[in-house]
Structure formats: structure tokens, C-alpha cells
Amino acid sequence: MATLMEVRDLLALSGRMDAQRISDQLAAPLPLINAMLSRLEAMGKAERQEDEVSGCLSGSCRRCPEGKACRKEVWRLR
């Protein structure tokens, strides 16, 4: 079972990561990682950022049939 400190340490070592990658590296369920990241955010230790992937050709995500699939949420420590 992953701990809050392990999530924080992994973010500190990598700089920025998305929740799925953290989940894979710690072998923990994604809902648990999302809850831990939200807790770190509430404590003021981490912040979420939207990272745009350059795969969006039109730049208009509102009309995108994939529903903002080109935007990726990443986390980093404060």
C-alpha cells in the first residue's frame, strides 16, 4: 500500500508526474493516488497543472470529439 510520503517523494524526485504514472510506479490503485494527490493539494504541498499536449491540431478543445483528451493533468510539488 502506498503512503502519502511515498507519493510526495516520487513527485520530489521526478518534478512533475501524472496520476496514472504515479499509480503505475507505486503499484497502487488510481483512485487512491487521486485521493492522496488531492490531500497533498489541500495541505498546500502539491499543485495540479494542465499540460497541453501538442497533438491538438485545431486548438479548439470545446468542439473536440474526444473531449479535451489533448489536455493532460500533471502534479508537482510547491
All heavy atoms as a GROMACS GRO file, in nm:
protein
  599
    1MET      N    1   0.085  -0.118   0.000
    1MET     CA    2   0.000   0.000   0.000
    1MET      C    3   0.089   0.124   0.000
    1MET      O    4   0.180   0.134   0.081
    1MET     CB    5  -0.090  -0.004   0.124
    1MET     CG    6  -0.182   0.114   0.138
    1MET     SD    7  -0.318   0.120   0.024
    1MET     CE    8  -0.425  -0.004   0.088
    2ALA      N    9   0.061   0.213  -0.089
    2ALA     CA   10   0.137   0.338  -0.100
    2ALA      C   11   0.098   0.434   0.012
    2ALA      O   12  -0.015   0.432   0.060
    2ALA     CB   13   0.112   0.402  -0.234
    3THR      N   14   0.193   0.515   0.053
    3THR     CA   15   0.166   0.615   0.157
    3THR      C   16   0.176   0.754   0.096
    3THR      O   17   0.228   0.773  -0.013
    3THR     CB   18   0.267   0.603   0.272
    3THR    OG1   19   0.397   0.636   0.223
    3THR    CG2   20   0.266   0.463   0.332
    4LEU      N   21   0.126   0.850   0.172
    4LEU     CA   22   0.130   0.989   0.129
    4LEU      C   23   0.275   1.036   0.112
    4LEU      O   24   0.306   1.110   0.018
    4LEU     CB   25   0.057   1.074   0.234
    4LEU     CG   26   0.005   1.210   0.193
    4LEU    CD1   27  -0.091   1.199   0.077
    4LEU    CD2   28  -0.064   1.275   0.310
    5MET      N   29   0.362   0.991   0.198
    5MET     CA   30   0.503   1.030   0.189
    5MET      C   31   0.569   0.972   0.064
    5MET      O   32   0.653   1.037   0.002
    5MET     CB   33   0.577   0.988   0.315
    5MET     CG   34   0.535   1.070   0.437
    5MET     SD   35   0.612   1.018   0.589
    5MET     CE   36   0.784   1.034   0.553
    6GLU      N   37   0.530   0.852   0.025
    6GLU     CA   38   0.586   0.792  -0.097
    6GLU      C   39   0.543   0.870  -0.220
    6GLU      O   40   0.623   0.892  -0.312
    6GLU     CB   41   0.543   0.646  -0.111
    6GLU     CG   42   0.609   0.554  -0.013
    6GLU     CD   43   0.556   0.413  -0.021
    6GLU    OE1   44   0.435   0.394  -0.051
    6GLU    OE2   45   0.635   0.321   0.005
    7VAL      N   46   0.419   0.914  -0.222
    7VAL     CA   47   0.370   0.996  -0.335
    7VAL      C   48   0.446   1.128  -0.339
    7VAL      O   49   0.493   1.170  -0.445
    7VAL     CB   50   0.218   1.019  -0.323
    7VAL    CG1   51   0.170   1.118  -0.428
    7VAL    CG2   52   0.143   0.888  -0.335
    8ARG      N   53   0.461   1.190  -0.224
    8ARG     CA   54   0.536   1.317  -0.217
    8ARG      C   55   0.681   1.299  -0.261
    8ARG      O   56   0.734   1.379  -0.338
    8ARG     CB   57   0.531   1.373  -0.076
    8ARG     CG   58   0.594   1.512  -0.066
    8ARG     CD   59   0.642   1.543   0.070
    8ARG     NE   60   0.740   1.442   0.109
    8ARG     CZ   61   0.779   1.421   0.232
    8ARG    NH1   62   0.728   1.491   0.330
    8ARG    NH2   63   0.869   1.330   0.262
    9ASP      N   64   0.745   1.194  -0.214
    9ASP     CA   65   0.884   1.168  -0.250
    9ASP      C   66   0.900   1.141  -0.400
    9ASP      O   67   0.995   1.187  -0.462
    9ASP     CB   68   0.940   1.050  -0.171
    9ASP     CG   69   0.956   1.081  -0.023
    9ASP    OD1   70   0.952   1.201   0.014
    9ASP    OD2   71   0.971   0.987   0.056
   10LEU      N   72   0.806   1.069  -0.457
   10LEU     CA   73   0.811   1.041  -0.601
   10LEU      C   74   0.796   1.170  -0.681
   10LEU      O   75   0.867   1.190  -0.780
   10LEU     CB   76   0.702   0.940  -0.638
   10LEU     CG   77   0.707   0.880  -0.776
   10LEU    CD1   78   0.840   0.811  -0.802
   10LEU    CD2   79   0.593   0.783  -0.795
   11LEU      N   80   0.708   1.258  -0.637
   11LEU     CA   81   0.694   1.388  -0.704
   11LEU      C   82   0.821   1.472  -0.688
   11LEU      O   83   0.861   1.541  -0.781
   11LEU     CB   84   0.575   1.466  -0.647
   11LEU     CG   85   0.438   1.427  -0.699
   11LEU    CD1   86   0.330   1.503  -0.624
   11LEU    CD2   87   0.426   1.450  -0.847
   12ALA      N   88   0.882   1.464  -0.572
   12ALA     CA   89   1.005   1.540  -0.548
   12ALA      C   90   1.118   1.491  -0.639
   12ALA      O   91   1.196   1.572  -0.690
   12ALA     CB   92   1.046   1.530  -0.402
   13LEU      N   93   1.125   1.362  -0.661
   13LEU     CA   94   1.232   1.306  -0.744
   13LEU      C   95   1.211   1.332  -0.893
   13LEU      O   96   1.306   1.353  -0.966
   13LEU     CB   97   1.244   1.156  -0.720
   13LEU     CG   98   1.302   1.115  -0.586
   13LEU    CD1   99   1.293   0.964  -0.569
   13LEU    CD2  100   1.446   1.161  -0.574
   14SER      N  101   1.087   1.329  -0.936
   14SER     CA  102   1.061   1.341  -1.079
   14SER      C  103   1.028   1.483  -1.125
   14SER      O  104   1.038   1.512  -1.243
   14SER     CB  105   0.947   1.248  -1.119
   14SER     OG  106   0.828   1.294  -1.060
   15GLY      N  107   0.986   1.568  -1.036
   15GLY     CA  108   0.949   1.704  -1.075
   15GLY      C  109   0.801   1.716  -1.103
   15GLY      O  110   0.728   1.780  -1.029
   16ARG      N  111   0.755   1.652  -1.212
   16ARG     CA  112   0.614   1.654  -1.248
   16ARG      C  113   0.573   1.516  -1.296
   16ARG      O  114   0.648   1.451  -1.368
   16ARG     CB  115   0.584   1.751  -1.362
   16ARG     CG  116   0.635   1.886  -1.348
   16ARG     CD  117   0.598   1.978  -1.461
   16ARG     NE  118   0.602   1.919  -1.594
   16ARG     CZ  119   0.536   1.969  -1.697
   16ARG    NH1  120   0.463   2.076  -1.682
   16ARG    NH2  121   0.544   1.914  -1.815
   17MET      N  122   0.455   1.475  -1.257
   17MET     CA  123   0.404   1.344  -1.299
   17MET      C  124   0.252   1.349  -1.306
   17MET      O  125   0.188   1.427  -1.235
   17MET     CB  126   0.442   1.233  -1.201
   17MET     CG  127   0.587   1.200  -1.196
   17MET     SD  128   0.619   1.065  -1.080
   17MET     CE  129   0.587   0.925  -1.187
   18ASP      N  130   0.196   1.264  -1.390
   18ASP     CA  131   0.051   1.250  -1.390
   18ASP      C  132   0.012   1.137  -1.295
   18ASP      O  133   0.095   1.054  -1.256
   18ASP     CB  134  -0.003   1.227  -1.531
   18ASP     CG  135   0.043   1.096  -1.592
   18ASP    OD1  136   0.149   1.046  -1.553
   18ASP    OD2  137  -0.029   1.045  -1.680
   19ALA      N  138  -0.113   1.136  -1.256
   19ALA     CA  139  -0.160   1.041  -1.155
   19ALA      C  140  -0.145   0.896  -1.201
   19ALA      O  141  -0.111   0.809  -1.122
   19ALA     CB  142  -0.305   1.071  -1.119
   20GLN      N  143  -0.168   0.871  -1.328
   20GLN     CA  144  -0.157   0.734  -1.378
   20GLN      C  145  -0.014   0.681  -1.367
   20GLN      O  146   0.008   0.567  -1.328
   20GLN     CB  147  -0.204   0.727  -1.525
   20GLN     CG  148  -0.201   0.587  -1.582
   20GLN     CD  149  -0.295   0.492  -1.509
   20GLN    OE1  150  -0.412   0.524  -1.489
   20GLN    NE2  151  -0.245   0.377  -1.467
   21ARG      N  152   0.082   0.765  -1.397
   21ARG     CA  153   0.222   0.723  -1.387
   21ARG      C  154   0.262   0.698  -1.241
   21ARG      O  155   0.335   0.604  -1.212
   21ARG     CB  156   0.311   0.829  -1.451
   21ARG     CG  157   0.449   0.781  -1.475
   21ARG     CD  158   0.520   0.872  -1.571
   21ARG     NE  159   0.660   0.877  -1.532
   21ARG     CZ  160   0.738   0.980  -1.542
   21ARG    NH1  161   0.692   1.091  -1.592
   21ARG    NH2  162   0.862   0.974  -1.504
   22ILE      N  163   0.214   0.782  -1.151
   22ILE     CA  164   0.241   0.761  -1.009
   22ILE      C  165   0.180   0.629  -0.964
   22ILE      O  166   0.243   0.550  -0.894
   22ILE     CB  167   0.184   0.878  -0.924
   22ILE    CG1  168   0.258   1.007  -0.957
   22ILE    CG2  169   0.195   0.847  -0.776
   22ILE    CD1  170   0.194   1.130  -0.897
   23SER      N  171   0.057   0.604  -1.008
   23SER     CA  172  -0.011   0.480  -0.974
   23SER      C  173   0.067   0.359  -1.025
   23SER      O  174   0.082   0.260  -0.952
   23SER     CB  175  -0.151   0.481  -1.036
   23SER     OG  176  -0.214   0.358  -1.020
   24ASP      N  177   0.118   0.366  -1.145
   24ASP     CA  178   0.195   0.255  -1.202
   24ASP      C  179   0.324   0.233  -1.126
   24ASP      O  180   0.360   0.119  -1.096
   24ASP     CB  181   0.226   0.282  -1.350
   24ASP     CG  182   0.102   0.279  -1.437
   24ASP    OD1  183  -0.002   0.226  -1.393
   24ASP    OD2  184   0.108   0.332  -1.551
   25GLN      N  185   0.395   0.340  -1.093
   25GLN     CA  186   0.524   0.325  -1.026
   25GLN      C  187   0.511   0.274  -0.883
   25GLN      O  188   0.598   0.202  -0.835
   25GLN     CB  189   0.600   0.458  -1.029
   25GLN     CG  190   0.649   0.490  -1.167
   25GLN     CD  191   0.777   0.569  -1.165
   25GLN    OE1  192   0.828   0.607  -1.062
   25GLN    NE2  193   0.830   0.592  -1.284
   26LEU      N  194   0.404   0.313  -0.816
   26LEU     CA  195   0.386   0.270  -0.678
   26LEU      C  196   0.299   0.144  -0.666
   26LEU      O  197   0.277   0.096  -0.556
   26LEU     CB  198   0.324   0.383  -0.595
   26LEU     CG  199   0.411   0.507  -0.576
   26LEU    CD1  200   0.335   0.613  -0.497
   26LEU    CD2  201   0.541   0.472  -0.507
   27ALA      N  202   0.250   0.094  -0.779
   27ALA     CA  203   0.162  -0.023  -0.782
   27ALA      C  204   0.044  -0.005  -0.687
   27ALA      O  205   0.013  -0.090  -0.604
   27ALA     CB  206   0.240  -0.150  -0.749
   28ALA      N  207  -0.020   0.110  -0.700
   28ALA     CA  208  -0.135   0.144  -0.616
   28ALA      C  209  -0.253   0.178  -0.707
   28ALA      O  210  -0.233   0.226  -0.819
   28ALA     CB  211  -0.103   0.262  -0.525
   29PRO      N  212  -0.375   0.157  -0.661
   29PRO     CA  213  -0.492   0.190  -0.743
   29PRO      C  214  -0.501   0.341  -0.771
   29PRO      O  215  -0.467   0.423  -0.686
   29PRO     CB  216  -0.611   0.144  -0.660
   29PRO     CG  217  -0.557   0.081  -0.538
   29PRO     CD  218  -0.411   0.099  -0.534
   30LEU      N  219  -0.546   0.374  -0.892
   30LEU     CA  220  -0.555   0.513  -0.933
   30LEU      C  221  -0.647   0.597  -0.842
   30LEU      O  222  -0.610   0.709  -0.808
   30LEU     CB  223  -0.601   0.522  -1.079
   30LEU     CG  224  -0.603   0.659  -1.142
   30LEU    CD1  225  -0.465   0.725  -1.137
   30LEU    CD2  226  -0.653   0.652  -1.284
   31PRO      N  227  -0.763   0.547  -0.798
   31PRO     CA  228  -0.846   0.628  -0.706
   31PRO      C  229  -0.774   0.664  -0.576
   31PRO      O  230  -0.790   0.774  -0.523
   31PRO     CB  231  -0.968   0.540  -0.679
   31PRO     CG  232  -0.976   0.450  -0.797
   31PRO     CD  233  -0.834   0.425  -0.839
   32LEU      N  234  -0.692   0.572  -0.526
   32LEU     CA  235  -0.615   0.601  -0.404
   32LEU      C  236  -0.512   0.711  -0.430
   32LEU      O  237  -0.497   0.803  -0.349
   32LEU     CB  238  -0.545   0.473  -0.354
   32LEU     CG  239  -0.451   0.490  -0.235
   32LEU    CD1  240  -0.530   0.530  -0.111
   32LEU    CD2  241  -0.373   0.363  -0.210
   33ILE      N  242  -0.444   0.704  -0.542
   33ILE     CA  243  -0.344   0.806  -0.577
   33ILE      C  244  -0.412   0.941  -0.596
   33ILE      O  245  -0.362   1.043  -0.548
   33ILE     CB  246  -0.266   0.764  -0.703
   33ILE    CG1  247  -0.186   0.636  -0.677
   33ILE    CG2  248  -0.176   0.876  -0.750
   33ILE    CD1  249  -0.085   0.646  -0.565
   34ASN      N  250  -0.527   0.943  -0.662
   34ASN     CA  251  -0.600   1.069  -0.681
   34ASN      C  252  -0.641   1.129  -0.546
   34ASN      O  253  -0.633   1.250  -0.527
   34ASN     CB  254  -0.723   1.048  -0.769
   34ASN     CG  255  -0.687   1.037  -0.915
   34ASN    OD1  256  -0.590   1.098  -0.962
   34ASN    ND2  257  -0.763   0.959  -0.988
   35ALA      N  258  -0.683   1.045  -0.454
   35ALA     CA  259  -0.720   1.094  -0.319
   35ALA      C  260  -0.598   1.151  -0.247
   35ALA      O  261  -0.606   1.255  -0.182
   35ALA     CB  262  -0.783   0.982  -0.239
   36MET      N  263  -0.486   1.082  -0.259
   36MET     CA  264  -0.363   1.130  -0.194
   36MET      C  265  -0.316   1.262  -0.255
   36MET      O  266  -0.272   1.352  -0.183
   36MET     CB  267  -0.254   1.025  -0.204
   36MET     CG  268  -0.275   0.905  -0.117
   36MET     SD  269  -0.137   0.794  -0.134
   36MET     CE  270  -0.182   0.666  -0.021
   37LEU      N  271  -0.325   1.272  -0.386
   37LEU     CA  272  -0.284   1.397  -0.452
   37LEU      C  273  -0.376   1.512  -0.412
   37LEU      O  274  -0.330   1.624  -0.390
   37LEU     CB  275  -0.283   1.378  -0.604
   37LEU     CG  276  -0.171   1.290  -0.657
   37LEU    CD1  277  -0.194   1.258  -0.804
   37LEU    CD2  278  -0.035   1.357  -0.638
   38SER      N  279  -0.505   1.485  -0.400
   38SER     CA  280  -0.599   1.588  -0.355
   38SER      C  281  -0.567   1.631  -0.212
   38SER      O  282  -0.576   1.749  -0.178
   38SER     CB  283  -0.742   1.537  -0.363
   38SER     OG  284  -0.778   1.514  -0.496
   39ARG      N  285  -0.529   1.536  -0.129
   39ARG     CA  286  -0.492   1.567   0.010
   39ARG      C  287  -0.366   1.652   0.015
   39ARG      O  288  -0.358   1.748   0.092
   39ARG     CB  289  -0.474   1.437   0.090
   39ARG     CG  290  -0.447   1.460   0.233
   39ARG     CD  291  -0.565   1.525   0.301
   39ARG     NE  292  -0.528   1.563   0.435
   39ARG     CZ  293  -0.574   1.670   0.497
   39ARG    NH1  294  -0.664   1.746   0.439
   39ARG    NH2  295  -0.534   1.699   0.617
   40LEU      N  296  -0.266   1.617  -0.067
   40LEU     CA  297  -0.144   1.697  -0.073
   40LEU      C  298  -0.175   1.838  -0.123
   40LEU      O  299  -0.116   1.936  -0.075
   40LEU     CB  300  -0.041   1.630  -0.165
   40LEU     CG  301   0.032   1.510  -0.107
   40LEU    CD1  302   0.113   1.440  -0.216
   40LEU    CD2  303   0.122   1.552   0.008
   41GLU      N  304  -0.269   1.849  -0.216
   41GLU     CA  305  -0.309   1.981  -0.266
   41GLU      C  306  -0.378   2.061  -0.155
   41GLU      O  307  -0.350   2.180  -0.138
   41GLU     CB  308  -0.402   1.965  -0.386
   41GLU     CG  309  -0.442   2.096  -0.451
   41GLU     CD  310  -0.532   2.075  -0.569
   41GLU    OE1  311  -0.615   1.984  -0.569
   41GLU    OE2  312  -0.518   2.153  -0.664
   42ALA      N  313  -0.464   1.997  -0.079
   42ALA     CA  314  -0.533   2.066   0.031
   42ALA      C  315  -0.436   2.111   0.139
   42ALA      O  316  -0.457   2.213   0.204
   42ALA     CB  317  -0.639   1.973   0.092
   43MET      N  318  -0.329   2.034   0.158
   43MET     CA  319  -0.228   2.070   0.257
   43MET      C  320  -0.132   2.176   0.206
   43MET      O  321  -0.049   2.228   0.281
   43MET     CB  322  -0.147   1.945   0.296
   43MET     CG  323  -0.228   1.842   0.371
   43MET     SD  324  -0.146   1.682   0.386
   43MET     CE  325   0.010   1.723   0.456
   44GLY      N  326  -0.141   2.210   0.078
   44GLY     CA  327  -0.053   2.311   0.020
   44GLY      C  328   0.083   2.257  -0.020
   44GLY      O  329   0.177   2.334  -0.039
   45LYS      N  330   0.096   2.127  -0.030
   45LYS     CA  331   0.225   2.066  -0.063
   45LYS      C  332   0.241   2.037  -0.212
   45LYS      O  333   0.353   2.025  -0.260
   45LYS     CB  334   0.242   1.933   0.013
   45LYS     CG  335   0.235   1.948   0.162
   45LYS     CD  336   0.353   2.025   0.214
   45LYS     CE  337   0.348   2.034   0.366
   45LYS     NZ  338   0.446   2.125   0.419
   46ALA      N  339   0.131   2.023  -0.284
   46ALA     CA  340   0.136   1.991  -0.427
   46ALA      C  341   0.035   2.077  -0.501
   46ALA      O  342  -0.060   2.129  -0.441
   46ALA     CB  343   0.106   1.843  -0.450
   47GLU      N  344   0.057   2.091  -0.630
   47GLU     CA  345  -0.039   2.163  -0.712
   47GLU      C  346  -0.056   2.093  -0.846
   47GLU      O  347   0.036   2.030  -0.896
   47GLU     CB  348   0.004   2.308  -0.734
   47GLU     CG  349   0.129   2.327  -0.813
   47GLU     CD  350   0.168   2.474  -0.826
   47GLU    OE1  351   0.096   2.560  -0.776
   47GLU    OE2  352   0.271   2.499  -0.888
   48ARG      N  353  -0.178   2.105  -0.898
   48ARG     CA  354  -0.206   2.043  -1.028
   48ARG      C  355  -0.192   2.147  -1.137
   48ARG      O  356  -0.221   2.265  -1.116
   48ARG     CB  357  -0.342   1.976  -1.028
   48ARG     CG  358  -0.458   2.067  -1.049
   48ARG     CD  359  -0.589   1.996  -1.051
   48ARG     NE  360  -0.630   1.959  -0.918
   48ARG     CZ  361  -0.715   1.862  -0.889
   48ARG    NH1  362  -0.770   1.794  -0.984
   48ARG    NH2  363  -0.746   1.834  -0.765
   49GLN      N  364  -0.146   2.102  -1.251
   49GLN     CA  365  -0.131   2.188  -1.367
   49GLN      C  366  -0.186   2.116  -1.488
   49GLN      O  367  -0.178   1.995  -1.497
   49GLN     CB  368   0.016   2.220  -1.393
   49GLN     CG  369   0.084   2.297  -1.286
   49GLN     CD  370   0.231   2.316  -1.319
   49GLN    OE1  371   0.294   2.232  -1.382
   49GLN    NE2  372   0.286   2.427  -1.276
   50GLU      N  373  -0.242   2.193  -1.580
   50GLU     CA  374  -0.285   2.134  -1.706
   50GLU      C  375  -0.170   2.146  -1.803
   50GLU      O  376  -0.119   2.255  -1.827
   50GLU     CB  377  -0.410   2.203  -1.759
   50GLU     CG  378  -0.535   2.151  -1.697
   50GLU     CD  379  -0.659   2.193  -1.774
   50GLU    OE1  380  -0.647   2.244  -1.888
   50GLU    OE2  381  -0.767   2.176  -1.719
   51ASP      N  382  -0.131   2.034  -1.857
   51ASP     CA  383  -0.020   2.028  -1.950
   51ASP      C  384  -0.078   1.998  -2.087
   51ASP      O  385  -0.135   1.891  -2.108
   51ASP     CB  386   0.078   1.919  -1.906
   51ASP     CG  387   0.211   1.929  -1.976
   51ASP    OD1  388   0.245   2.038  -2.023
   51ASP    OD2  389   0.280   1.826  -1.980
   52GLU      N  390  -0.066   2.092  -2.181
   52GLU     CA  391  -0.121   2.069  -2.313
   52GLU      C  392  -0.024   1.987  -2.396
   52GLU      O  393   0.093   2.017  -2.406
   52GLU     CB  394  -0.149   2.202  -2.383
   52GLU     CG  395  -0.270   2.273  -2.326
   52GLU     CD  396  -0.312   2.390  -2.412
   52GLU    OE1  397  -0.304   2.378  -2.536
   52GLU    OE2  398  -0.350   2.491  -2.354
   53VAL      N  399  -0.078   1.885  -2.456
   53VAL     CA  400   0.000   1.802  -2.546
   53VAL      C  401  -0.014   1.863  -2.685
   53VAL      O  402  -0.121   1.909  -2.724
   53VAL     CB  403  -0.053   1.657  -2.543
   53VAL    CG1  404   0.024   1.570  -2.640
   53VAL    CG2  405  -0.046   1.603  -2.403
   54SER      N  406   0.091   1.863  -2.760
   54SER     CA  407   0.089   1.929  -2.890
   54SER      C  408   0.014   1.849  -2.996
   54SER      O  409   0.020   1.880  -3.114
   54SER     CB  410   0.232   1.955  -2.937
   54SER     OG  411   0.300   1.832  -2.950
   55GLY      N  412  -0.061   1.748  -2.958
   55GLY     CA  413  -0.134   1.666  -3.052
   55GLY      C  414  -0.263   1.731  -3.101
   55GLY      O  415  -0.323   1.686  -3.197
   56CYS      N  416  -0.308   1.838  -3.036
   56CYS     CA  417  -0.431   1.905  -3.076
   56CYS      C  418  -0.399   2.000  -3.191
   56CYS      O  419  -0.331   2.100  -3.173
   56CYS     CB  420  -0.489   1.982  -2.958
   56CYS     SG  421  -0.648   2.057  -2.995
   57LEU      N  422  -0.451   1.968  -3.308
   57LEU     CA  423  -0.420   2.050  -3.425
   57LEU      C  424  -0.508   2.173  -3.436
   57LEU      O  425  -0.464   2.277  -3.481
   57LEU     CB  426  -0.434   1.964  -3.552
   57LEU     CG  427  -0.340   1.843  -3.558
   57LEU    CD1  428  -0.370   1.762  -3.683
   57LEU    CD2  429  -0.195   1.886  -3.558
   58SER      N  430  -0.634   2.161  -3.393
   58SER     CA  431  -0.725   2.272  -3.411
   58SER      C  432  -0.714   2.376  -3.300
   58SER      O  433  -0.743   2.493  -3.322
   58SER     CB  434  -0.869   2.221  -3.418
   58SER     OG  435  -0.904   2.164  -3.294
   59GLY      N  436  -0.677   2.334  -3.180
   59GLY     CA  437  -0.668   2.426  -3.068
   59GLY      C  438  -0.802   2.460  -3.007
   59GLY      O  439  -0.812   2.545  -2.921
   60SER      N  440  -0.908   2.397  -3.053
   60SER     CA  441  -1.042   2.426  -3.000
   60SER      C  442  -1.097   2.303  -2.931
   60SER      O  443  -1.171   2.225  -2.987
   60SER     CB  444  -1.135   2.470  -3.114
   60SER     OG  445  -1.139   2.370  -3.214
   61CYS      N  446  -1.060   2.287  -2.807
   61CYS     CA  447  -1.098   2.168  -2.731
   61CYS      C  448  -1.246   2.162  -2.698
   61CYS      O  449  -1.299   2.056  -2.668
   61CYS     CB  450  -1.015   2.159  -2.602
   61CYS     SG  451  -0.844   2.119  -2.634
   62ARG      N  452  -1.315   2.273  -2.702
   62ARG     CA  453  -1.458   2.271  -2.669
   62ARG      C  454  -1.537   2.191  -2.772
   62ARG      O  455  -1.635   2.127  -2.740
   62ARG     CB  456  -1.514   2.413  -2.661
   62ARG     CG  457  -1.466   2.486  -2.540
   62ARG     CD  458  -1.532   2.620  -2.529
   62ARG     NE  459  -1.479   2.689  -2.413
   62ARG     CZ  460  -1.488   2.818  -2.395
   62ARG    NH1  461  -1.549   2.893  -2.484
   62ARG    NH2  462  -1.438   2.873  -2.287
   63ARG      N  463  -1.493   2.198  -2.895
   63ARG     CA  464  -1.564   2.125  -3.000
   63ARG      C  465  -1.496   1.993  -3.032
   63ARG      O  466  -1.534   1.925  -3.125
   63ARG     CB  467  -1.569   2.210  -3.127
   63ARG     CG  468  -1.650   2.338  -3.109
   63ARG     CD  469  -1.660   2.412  -3.238
   63ARG     NE  470  -1.528   2.450  -3.286
   63ARG     CZ  471  -1.480   2.573  -3.289
   63ARG    NH1  472  -1.554   2.671  -3.249
   63ARG    NH2  473  -1.359   2.599  -3.334
   64CYS      N  474  -1.397   1.957  -2.955
   64CYS     CA  475  -1.320   1.835  -2.979
   64CYS      C  476  -1.408   1.712  -2.951
   64CYS      O  477  -1.467   1.703  -2.844
   64CYS     CB  478  -1.196   1.833  -2.890
   64CYS     SG  479  -1.090   1.691  -2.916
   65PRO      N  480  -1.415   1.618  -3.044
   65PRO     CA  481  -1.497   1.498  -3.019
   65PRO      C  482  -1.439   1.410  -2.908
   65PRO      O  483  -1.510   1.330  -2.850
   65PRO     CB  484  -1.494   1.424  -3.153
   65PRO     CG  485  -1.375   1.475  -3.224
   65PRO     CD  486  -1.353   1.615  -3.176
   66GLU      N  487  -1.313   1.426  -2.877
   66GLU     CA  488  -1.251   1.347  -2.773
   66GLU      C  489  -1.265   1.412  -2.636
   66GLU      O  490  -1.221   1.358  -2.536
   66GLU     CB  491  -1.104   1.324  -2.805
   66GLU     CG  492  -1.086   1.243  -2.931
   66GLU     CD  493  -0.942   1.238  -2.976
   66GLU    OE1  494  -0.855   1.297  -2.908
   66GLU    OE2  495  -0.916   1.176  -3.078
   67GLY      N  496  -1.321   1.531  -2.629
   67GLY     CA  497  -1.350   1.596  -2.501
   67GLY      C  498  -1.228   1.630  -2.418
   67GLY      O  499  -1.211   1.578  -2.310
   68LYS      N  500  -1.144   1.716  -2.470
   68LYS     CA  501  -1.023   1.763  -2.401
   68LYS      C  502  -0.924   1.651  -2.374
   68LYS      O  503  -0.851   1.654  -2.277
   68LYS     CB  504  -1.059   1.834  -2.270
   68LYS     CG  505  -1.138   1.961  -2.289
   68LYS     CD  506  -1.157   2.030  -2.156
   68LYS     CE  507  -1.236   2.158  -2.175
   68LYS     NZ  508  -1.250   2.231  -2.052
   69ALA      N  509  -0.920   1.553  -2.461
   69ALA     CA  510  -0.825   1.443  -2.445
   69ALA      C  511  -0.682   1.490  -2.469
   69ALA      O  512  -0.587   1.424  -2.428
   69ALA     CB  513  -0.859   1.330  -2.540
   70CYS      N  514  -0.667   1.605  -2.533
   70CYS     CA  515  -0.532   1.655  -2.561
   70CYS      C  516  -0.472   1.725  -2.439
   70CYS      O  517  -0.353   1.754  -2.437
   70CYS     CB  518  -0.534   1.751  -2.679
   70CYS     SG  519  -0.640   1.896  -2.655
   71ARG      N  520  -0.552   1.751  -2.337
   71ARG     CA  521  -0.501   1.814  -2.216
   71ARG      C  522  -0.472   1.707  -2.112
   71ARG      O  523  -0.550   1.616  -2.091
   71ARG     CB  524  -0.601   1.914  -2.160
   71ARG     CG  525  -0.616   2.031  -2.251
   71ARG     CD  526  -0.701   2.136  -2.189
   71ARG     NE  527  -0.712   2.246  -2.283
   71ARG     CZ  528  -0.708   2.371  -2.247
   71ARG    NH1  529  -0.695   2.401  -2.121
   71ARG    NH2  530  -0.718   2.465  -2.336
   72LYS      N  531  -0.360   1.722  -2.047
   72LYS     CA  532  -0.317   1.623  -1.950
   72LYS      C  533  -0.293   1.694  -1.817
   72LYS      O  534  -0.232   1.799  -1.813
   72LYS     CB  535  -0.187   1.561  -2.001
   72LYS     CG  536  -0.137   1.446  -1.925
   72LYS     CD  537  -0.014   1.392  -1.998
   72LYS     CE  538   0.046   1.277  -1.926
   72LYS     NZ  539   0.166   1.230  -1.993
   73GLU      N  540  -0.343   1.635  -1.709
   73GLU     CA  541  -0.325   1.693  -1.576
   73GLU      C  542  -0.200   1.635  -1.513
   73GLU      O  543  -0.186   1.514  -1.501
   73GLU     CB  544  -0.447   1.660  -1.491
   73GLU     CG  545  -0.448   1.727  -1.358
   73GLU     CD  546  -0.574   1.696  -1.283
   73GLU    OE1  547  -0.579   1.589  -1.220
   73GLU    OE2  548  -0.666   1.778  -1.288
   74VAL      N  549  -0.108   1.722  -1.476
   74VAL     CA  550   0.016   1.678  -1.411
   74VAL      C  551   0.023   1.742  -1.272
   74VAL      O  552  -0.039   1.845  -1.246
   74VAL     CB  553   0.142   1.714  -1.493
   74VAL    CG1  554   0.145   1.636  -1.622
   74VAL    CG2  555   0.150   1.861  -1.519
   75TRP      N  556   0.100   1.681  -1.186
   75TRP     CA  557   0.115   1.727  -1.048
   75TRP      C  558   0.261   1.760  -1.023
   75TRP      O  559   0.351   1.696  -1.079
   75TRP     CB  560   0.071   1.618  -0.952
   75TRP     CG  561  -0.077   1.594  -0.956
   75TRP    CD1  562  -0.145   1.513  -1.042
   75TRP    CD2  563  -0.175   1.654  -0.873
   75TRP    NE1  564  -0.277   1.518  -1.017
   75TRP    CE2  565  -0.299   1.603  -0.914
   75TRP    CE3  566  -0.169   1.744  -0.767
   75TRP    CZ2  567  -0.418   1.641  -0.851
   75TRP    CZ3  568  -0.287   1.781  -0.706
   75TRP    CH2  569  -0.409   1.731  -0.748
   76ARG      N  570   0.285   1.860  -0.938
   76ARG     CA  571   0.421   1.895  -0.896
   76ARG      C  572   0.415   1.946  -0.754
   76ARG      O  573   0.311   1.990  -0.705
   76ARG     CB  574   0.485   1.996  -0.988
   76ARG     CG  575   0.428   2.134  -0.978
   76ARG     CD  576   0.504   2.231  -1.070
   76ARG     NE  577   0.463   2.365  -1.046
   76ARG     CZ  578   0.527   2.450  -0.965
   76ARG    NH1  579   0.637   2.414  -0.904
   76ARG    NH2  580   0.484   2.572  -0.945
   77LEU      N  581   0.528   1.941  -0.687
   77LEU     CA  582   0.536   1.993  -0.551
   77LEU      C  583   0.546   2.144  -0.553
   77LEU      O  584   0.596   2.203  -0.648
   77LEU     CB  585   0.657   1.936  -0.477
   77LEU     CG  586   0.651   1.788  -0.440
   77LEU    CD1  587   0.776   1.751  -0.362
   77LEU    CD2  588   0.527   1.756  -0.361
   78ARG      N  589   0.500   2.207  -0.447
   78ARG     CA  590   0.513   2.354  -0.436
   78ARG      C  591   0.643   2.388  -0.375
   78ARG      O  592   0.705   2.328  -0.300
   78ARG     CB  593   0.401   2.410  -0.349
   78ARG     CG  594   0.273   2.415  -0.422
   78ARG     CD  595   0.175   2.492  -0.340
   78ARG     NE  596   0.056   2.506  -0.421
   78ARG     CZ  597  -0.049   2.572  -0.383
   78ARG    NH1  598  -0.051   2.628  -0.266
   78ARG    NH2  599  -0.152   2.582  -0.460
   0.00000   0.00000   0.00000
